[in-house]
Amino acid sequence: VIPPPVIHIESYSEDSVSFSLKMTTNIKVSGYVVNIYWTFDTHRQEKRTLVIEGEKSIQKVANLTAHTPYEISAWAKTELGDSPLSFVHVVTSGTRPVSPSLKAKAINQTAVECSWTGPRNVVYGIFYATSFLELYRSPHNSTTSAHNITVLVQRDEQYLFLV
């Protein structure tokens, strides 16, 4: 039986998490697959995937959000197959940024100008869909470091927007 890898949180800050990966077995490990999950607002779960080569590893994941819960899951790729998943949870330190205040205005039947308030020097994600279910599961999206963006939409549809 292949055991799951051990994930140990080494340190965390407002915008990063460092963790180590190791196996408690003599089975040869060729690498790991790591997923980092977090919930954006209450409508959208985000994920970042890392593919890591080698047996032992310390990783630092940057560009995270302050005071946000993250779930890290990992499995090992071994000579006998893939291991089961292991999980850890961590909340970044600091104060979570205030949610931006979004305004969306139709320019014409297929373009909407979105603008918002919020801090400078950050990356914003703009998500939009025709239903809450689509907004949660598979929204259209775009990113920008500006405070406005024009998005193209289908005519004769109503859209929900989230930044």
C-alpha positions as CSV (number, residue, x, y, z in Angstrom):
1,V,0.0,0.0,0.0
2,I,1.3,3.4,-0.9
3,P,0.8,6.0,1.9
4,P,-0.3,9.6,1.2
5,P,2.5,12.2,1.3
6,V,3.1,14.3,4.4
7,I,2.4,18.0,3.8
8,H,3.9,20.3,6.4
9,I,3.3,24.0,6.5
10,E,6.8,25.5,7.0
11,S,5.6,29.2,7.2
12,Y,3.0,31.6,5.9
13,S,2.6,35.3,5.5
14,E,0.0,37.8,4.1
15,D,0.7,36.7,0.5
16,S,2.5,33.4,0.5
17,V,2.6,29.9,2.0
18,S,5.7,27.6,2.2
19,F,5.3,23.9,2.7
20,S,7.3,20.7,2.5
21,L,6.4,17.4,0.9
22,K,7.8,14.0,1.9
23,M,6.8,10.3,1.9
24,T,7.2,8.0,4.9
25,T,8.0,5.0,2.8
26,N,10.9,3.5,0.9
27,I,8.9,3.5,-2.4
28,K,10.7,5.6,-5.0
29,V,8.9,8.9,-5.6
30,S,9.2,10.6,-9.0
31,G,7.2,13.7,-8.1
32,Y,4.1,15.3,-6.6
33,V,1.0,16.9,-7.9
34,V,-0.3,19.7,-5.6
35,N,-3.5,21.6,-5.8
36,I,-4.1,24.8,-3.9
37,Y,-7.8,25.7,-3.5
38,W,-9.5,28.8,-2.2
39,T,-13.0,30.3,-2.4
40,F,-13.3,33.6,-4.2
41,D,-16.3,35.4,-2.7
42,T,-19.0,32.7,-2.1
43,H,-19.6,32.0,-5.8
44,R,-16.3,30.8,-7.2
45,Q,-13.7,28.3,-6.1
46,E,-10.3,28.9,-7.5
47,K,-7.4,26.4,-7.9
48,R,-3.7,26.5,-8.7
49,T,-2.0,23.3,-9.7
50,L,1.8,22.6,-9.2
51,V,3.6,19.6,-10.8
52,I,6.8,19.0,-8.8
53,E,9.6,16.7,-9.8
54,G,11.7,14.8,-7.3
55,E,11.4,13.0,-4.0
56,K,11.6,15.7,-1.3
57,S,10.4,19.2,-1.9
58,I,9.9,22.6,-0.2
59,Q,7.7,24.9,-2.1
60,K,6.7,28.5,-1.8
61,V,3.4,29.7,-3.3
62,A,3.2,33.5,-3.7
63,N,0.6,36.0,-4.9
64,L,-2.0,34.9,-2.3
65,T,-4.6,37.0,-0.6
66,A,-4.3,38.1,3.1
67,H,-6.5,36.5,5.7
68,T,-7.8,33.8,3.3
69,P,-8.3,30.1,4.0
70,Y,-6.4,27.8,1.6
71,E,-6.6,24.1,1.2
72,I,-3.5,22.3,-0.1
73,S,-3.9,18.7,-1.4
74,A,-1.1,16.6,-2.8
75,W,-0.4,13.1,-4.1
76,A,2.8,11.4,-4.9
77,K,3.7,9.8,-8.2
78,T,5.7,6.6,-7.4
79,E,7.2,3.6,-9.2
80,L,4.1,1.6,-8.0
81,G,1.5,4.2,-9.0
82,D,-0.1,7.3,-7.5
83,S,-0.5,7.7,-3.8
84,P,-3.8,8.7,-2.0
85,L,-4.4,12.4,-1.4
86,S,-3.4,14.2,1.7
87,F,-4.8,17.6,2.8
88,V,-3.8,20.5,5.0
89,H,-5.5,23.9,5.6
90,V,-3.9,27.2,6.3
91,V,-5.2,30.8,6.7
92,T,-2.8,33.5,5.5
93,S,-2.0,36.3,8.0
94,G,-2.9,39.9,7.8
95,T,-6.2,41.7,7.0
96,R,-8.3,40.6,4.0
97,P,-8.6,43.4,1.5
98,V,-12.0,45.2,1.3
99,S,-14.2,43.9,-1.5
100,P,-14.2,46.2,-4.5
101,S,-17.3,48.2,-5.3
102,L,-18.4,47.2,-8.8
103,K,-20.4,49.2,-11.4
104,A,-21.4,47.7,-14.7
105,K,-22.8,49.8,-17.5
106,A,-24.0,48.6,-21.0
107,I,-22.2,50.5,-23.7
108,N,-24.2,48.8,-26.5
109,Q,-25.9,45.4,-27.0
110,T,-22.7,43.4,-26.8
111,A,-20.3,45.4,-24.6
112,V,-20.4,46.2,-20.9
113,E,-18.0,48.6,-19.2
114,C,-17.1,47.4,-15.7
115,S,-15.4,49.7,-13.2
116,W,-14.6,49.3,-9.5
117,T,-12.9,50.8,-6.5
118,G,-10.0,49.1,-4.7
119,P,-6.3,49.1,-4.0
120,R,-3.7,49.8,-6.6
121,N,-0.9,47.3,-7.7
122,V,-3.1,44.2,-7.4
123,V,-4.6,41.9,-10.0
124,Y,-8.4,41.9,-10.3
125,G,-10.5,39.0,-11.7
126,I,-13.7,39.9,-13.4
127,F,-16.2,37.0,-13.6
128,Y,-19.5,37.1,-15.5
129,A,-22.3,34.7,-16.5
130,T,-26.0,34.6,-17.2
131,S,-26.9,32.6,-14.0
132,F,-25.6,32.1,-10.5
133,L,-24.9,28.4,-11.3
134,E,-22.8,29.4,-14.3
135,L,-21.1,32.1,-12.3
136,Y,-20.1,29.4,-9.8
137,R,-19.2,26.6,-12.2
138,S,-17.8,28.1,-15.3
139,P,-18.0,31.9,-15.7
140,H,-16.4,33.9,-18.4
141,N,-13.5,35.8,-16.9
142,S,-10.7,38.2,-17.4
143,T,-7.9,39.7,-15.3
144,T,-6.5,43.2,-15.2
145,S,-4.5,45.4,-12.8
146,A,-6.6,48.4,-13.9
147,H,-9.8,49.5,-12.3
148,N,-12.0,49.1,-15.4
149,I,-12.4,46.7,-18.3
150,T,-14.8,46.4,-21.2
151,V,-16.2,42.9,-21.7
152,L,-18.0,41.5,-24.7
153,V,-21.3,39.7,-24.1
154,Q,-24.0,38.0,-26.1
155,R,-26.9,40.2,-27.1
156,D,-30.4,39.8,-25.5
157,E,-29.0,38.2,-22.3
158,Q,-28.8,39.4,-18.7
159,Y,-25.5,39.0,-17.0
160,L,-24.2,38.8,-13.4
161,F,-20.8,40.4,-12.7
162,L,-18.3,39.8,-9.9
163,V,-14.9,41.5,-9.4
